């Protein structure tokens, strides 16, 4: 059994809205495990709760209920200096995540001093090392964020996140604000950093194609819950949840024989304020039965290492041919 570095158990996040008369369930009983040295992708539509979960995992938001652990130790209260050093976050928007009034060298030096990573006389050398890790050179130390493109800014944001020498990176849709031509280079950077530094990475995305080459496992979120977990290869070859199948089918492909039209879903997700009875995906699921509309399925192991929250996993046949990785477009 591989050891977990970051885990969530029974995490809930609820808000009172509408004059506190209604309850919005942003997260509803999340169980998640990130193993040491792996990249775990967390995918789902906008509004499924991915970013809320990310904030709870890094300690910037306290959950309504449940527990988060880092390397087996409970995370108690708000984000501490120790936890900030062990787990860092890379944000979605590279344009707003960097302070425009501080030079790149000043930004990195500030983090290095705060966490006392190296002696003061080694800060510049350590800053250069961090820049080299993300494919940038010493000459950017005296520049400001406004002088760089979106892809370059995201590299600088990753360098800043690496400065405390964390064990875990939580990357919250770090390529969704970038041009398609730049996305692949940032994904390659995450993959190389994971190999070189032995990082554990939780990579959040709404597009399965983005994580196809990067992650070892995938957890799928829908409307505040984890509905499927499996290895990346198994998820693409034989999805065990209808929502996962729909996400795979929605990936644009550039070859004949696309599976895009085989499993369509209708409409938008229900409101988290007014959740349907039974399975939350039932109103959109082409496989839904009366039983689905009355039974709220738990996330159960349906095969070794594979989990699904669906009572009709047996009705999801494997693809006649597996979607090829090289066909998927970012």
C-alpha positions in Angstrom: 0.0 0.0 0.0 1.5 3.3 -1.1 1.7 5.9 1.7 -0.5 9.0 1.6 1.0 12.5 2.0 -2.3 14.4 1.9 -5.8 13.2 2.7 -9.3 14.5 3.3 -11.9 12.6 5.3 -15.6 13.6 5.4 -14.9 17.2 4.3 -18.0 19.4 4.1 -18.3 23.0 3.2 -21.7 24.6 3.6 -23.0 28.2 3.4 -26.2 29.9 4.4 -27.7 31.9 1.6 -30.9 33.8 0.9 -31.1 35.5 4.2 -29.7 32.3 5.8 -32.9 30.4 5.0 -31.3 28.1 2.5 -28.2 25.8 2.8 -25.7 25.6 -0.1 -23.6 22.5 0.0 -20.4 23.3 -1.8 -18.7 20.1 -0.6 -20.7 17.2 0.7 -18.5 14.5 2.4 -15.3 14.5 0.4 -12.8 11.6 0.9 -9.6 12.1 -1.1 -6.0 10.7 -0.8 -2.9 12.0 -2.5 0.0 9.5 -2.5 3.6 10.4 -2.0 5.3 11.1 -5.3 2.2 10.9 -7.5 0.2 13.4 -9.6 -3.5 13.1 -8.9 -5.9 14.9 -11.2 -9.1 16.3 -9.8 -11.5 17.0 -12.6 -15.1 18.2 -13.0 -17.3 20.9 -14.4 -17.1 24.5 -13.2 -19.1 24.8 -9.9 -18.4 21.2 -8.8 -16.4 22.4 -5.8 -12.8 21.8 -7.0 -11.4 25.2 -6.0 -13.2 25.2 -2.6 -11.6 21.8 -1.8 -8.2 23.1 -2.9 -8.5 26.1 -0.5 -9.4 23.7 2.4 -6.5 21.3 1.6 -3.9 24.1 1.7 -5.5 25.5 4.9 -6.7 28.9 3.6 -10.3 27.9 4.3 -11.6 26.0 7.3 -14.2 23.3 6.5 -17.6 23.1 8.0 -16.9 19.5 9.0 -14.3 16.8 8.3 -10.6 16.5 8.6 -7.5 17.2 6.5 -4.2 15.5 7.3 -0.7 16.1 6.0 1.5 13.1 6.3 -0.8 11.7 8.9 -0.9 14.8 11.1 -4.3 16.6 11.4 -4.3 20.2 10.1 -5.9 22.1 12.9 -7.2 25.7 12.5 -6.0 28.1 9.9 -2.9 27.9 7.6 0.2 27.7 9.8 3.8 28.6 8.8 4.8 24.9 8.9 1.9 23.8 6.7 2.5 26.7 4.3 6.0 25.3 3.8 4.9 21.8 3.3 2.0 22.5 0.9 2.0 25.3 -1.7 -0.6 26.4 -4.2 -0.3 27.5 -7.9 -3.3 29.6 -8.9 -5.3 29.8 -12.1 -4.6 33.4 -13.1 -0.9 34.2 -13.5 -1.8 37.9 -14.0 -3.3 38.4 -10.6 -1.3 35.9 -8.5 2.0 38.0 -8.7 2.4 41.3 -6.9 3.0 43.9 -9.8 5.0 46.2 -7.5 7.7 43.7 -6.5 10.5 42.5 -8.7 10.9 38.8 -9.3 14.1 38.7 -7.2 12.3 40.5 -4.4 9.3 38.1 -4.6 11.5 35.0 -4.3 13.8 36.6 -1.6 10.7 37.4 0.5 9.6 33.8 0.6 13.1 32.4 1.2 13.6 34.8 4.1 10.2 34.1 5.7 10.8 30.4 5.7 14.5 30.6 6.4 15.3 28.2 3.6 18.9 29.4 3.1 21.3 31.8 4.8 20.9 35.5 3.7 24.1 35.4 1.6 22.8 32.4 -0.4 19.4 33.9 -1.3 20.4 35.2 -4.8 22.0 31.8 -5.7 18.9 30.0 -4.5 16.6 32.3 -6.5 18.6 31.6 -9.6 18.3 27.9 -9.0 14.5 28.2 -8.7 14.3 30.2 -11.9 16.4 27.5 -13.7 14.1 24.8 -12.4 11.2 26.5 -14.3 13.2 27.3 -17.4 14.1 30.9 -16.8 17.4 32.7 -16.4 19.1 35.0 -13.9 18.4 38.2 -15.9 14.7 38.2 -14.9 15.5 38.8 -11.2 15.3 42.6 -11.6 12.2 42.6 -13.8 8.6 43.1 -12.8 5.7 40.7 -13.6 4.2 43.1 -16.1 7.2 42.5 -18.4 6.3 38.8 -19.0 3.7 36.9 -20.9 1.1 34.7 -19.3 3.1 31.5 -19.7 6.2 33.1 -18.3 4.3 34.5 -15.3 2.9 31.1 -14.6 6.5 29.7 -14.6 7.4 32.5 -12.1 4.4 31.6 -9.9 5.6 28.0 -9.9 9.1 29.1 -8.9 7.6 31.1 -6.0 5.6 28.0 -4.9 8.7 25.9 -5.0 10.8 28.3 -2.9 9.8 26.9 0.5 10.7 23.4 -0.8 7.2 22.0 -0.4 6.3 18.3 -0.4 2.9 19.0 -2.1 1.8 21.3 -4.8 -1.9 22.0 -5.3 -2.3 23.4 -8.8 -5.8 25.0 -9.3 -6.4 25.0 -13.1 -3.0 26.5 -13.7 -3.2 26.3 -17.5 -6.9 27.3 -18.2 -6.1 31.0 -18.5 -3.2 30.3 -21.0 -3.1 30.1 -24.7 -3.4 26.5 -26.0 0.1 26.8 -27.5 1.5 27.5 -24.1 -0.5 24.9 -22.1 1.6 22.0 -23.2 4.8 23.5 -22.1 3.5 24.2 -18.6 2.1 20.7 -18.4 5.5 19.3 -19.4 7.1 21.5 -16.7 4.8 20.1 -14.0 5.7 16.6 -15.1 9.5 17.2 -15.1 9.3 18.9 -11.6 7.4 15.9 -10.3 10.1 13.5 -11.5 13.1 15.6 -10.5 11.9 16.8 -7.1 9.7 13.9 -6.1 6.8 16.2 -5.6 3.2 15.1 -4.9 0.9 17.1 -7.1 -2.9 17.6 -6.9 -3.7 19.0 -10.4 -7.1 20.5 -10.7 -8.7 20.9 -14.2 -12.1 20.9 -15.8 -10.8 19.3 -19.0 -9.7 15.6 -18.9 -7.5 16.1 -22.0 -5.3 18.4 -20.0 -4.4 15.7 -17.4 -4.3 12.7 -19.7 -0.5 12.7 -20.0 0.3 14.2 -16.6 -1.5 12.2 -13.9 -1.2 8.7 -12.6 -4.7 8.7 -11.1 -7.9 10.7 -11.6 -10.6 11.7 -9.1 -13.8 13.0 -10.7 -16.0 15.5 -8.9 -19.7 16.3 -9.5 -21.8 18.7 -7.6 -19.7 18.7 -4.4 -18.8 15.0 -4.3 -16.2 12.6 -5.6 -18.1 10.2 -8.0 -15.2 8.2 -9.4 -11.5 7.4 -8.8 -9.2 5.3 -10.9 -5.9 5.2 -12.7 -5.7 7.5 -15.6 -5.4 4.7 -18.1 -8.3 2.7 -16.8 -10.5 5.9 -16.7 -9.9 6.5 -20.4 -10.3 2.9 -21.5 -13.2 1.7 -19.3 -15.0 4.5 -17.3 -17.0 3.2 -14.4 -19.3 6.2 -13.9 -21.7 7.7 -16.5 -20.4 11.2 -15.8 -16.8 10.1 -16.3 -17.8 8.5 -19.6 -19.5 11.8 -20.6 -16.3 13.7 -19.8 -14.1 11.3 -21.8 -16.6 11.5 -24.8 -16.5 15.3 -24.7 -12.8 15.5 -25.5 -12.2 16.9 -29.0 -10.3 14.5 -31.3 -8.7 14.9 -34.6 -9.2 11.5 -36.1 -12.1 9.5 -37.6 -14.0 7.3 -35.3 -14.5 9.9 -32.6 -16.5 8.7 -29.6 -17.9 12.1 -29.0 -21.6 11.3 -29.9 -21.9 8.0 -28.0 -22.7 9.2 -24.6 -24.3 12.7 -24.4 -25.7 14.3 -21.3 -28.4 17.0 -21.3 -28.8 20.2 -19.4 -26.7 21.8 -16.7 -25.9 20.5 -13.2 -28.7 21.1 -10.6 -28.3 23.9 -8.1 -26.3 22.9 -4.9 -29.1 24.8 -3.0 -31.8 22.5 -4.4 -30.2 19.0 -4.8 -32.3 16.3 -6.4 -33.3 13.2 -4.5 -31.3 10.0 -5.2 -28.2 10.3 -7.5 -27.2 13.8 -8.3 -26.3 13.0 -11.8 -29.7 11.2 -12.5 -31.4 14.3 -14.1 -28.7 14.3 -16.8 -27.8 10.7 -17.1 -28.9 8.6 -20.1 -28.8 5.4 -18.0 -30.9 6.8 -15.2 -33.8 4.6 -13.9 -36.4 5.1 -11.2 -34.1 3.5 -8.7 -31.4 6.1 -9.5 -33.9 8.9 -8.6 -34.5 7.4 -5.2 -31.1 5.9 -4.2 -28.2 8.1 -3.3 -25.2 5.9 -4.3 -22.1 5.8 -2.1 -18.6 5.8 -3.5 -17.7 2.1 -3.5 -14.8 0.0 -4.8 -16.0 -1.7 -8.0 -12.7 -3.2 -9.0 -9.2 -3.2 -7.4 -8.2 0.4 -6.9 -11.3 1.7 -8.8 -14.2 3.5 -7.1 -17.5 4.6 -8.4 -20.7 6.2 -7.1 -23.2 4.5 -9.5 -25.6 1.6 -9.1 -25.3 0.8 -12.9 -21.6 0.4 -13.4 -22.3 -3.0 -15.1 -24.2 -1.2 -17.9 -21.1 0.8 -18.9 -19.3 -1.3 -21.4 -15.6 -0.7 -22.2 -14.8 1.2 -25.4 -14.5 -0.9 -28.5 -11.3 1.0 -29.0 -9.5 3.0 -26.3 -9.3 6.8 -27.0 -5.7 7.3 -28.0 -3.7 9.8 -26.0 -2.2 11.4 -29.0 -5.6 12.1 -30.5 -6.8 14.3 -27.6 -6.6 18.0 -28.2 -5.8 20.5 -25.4 
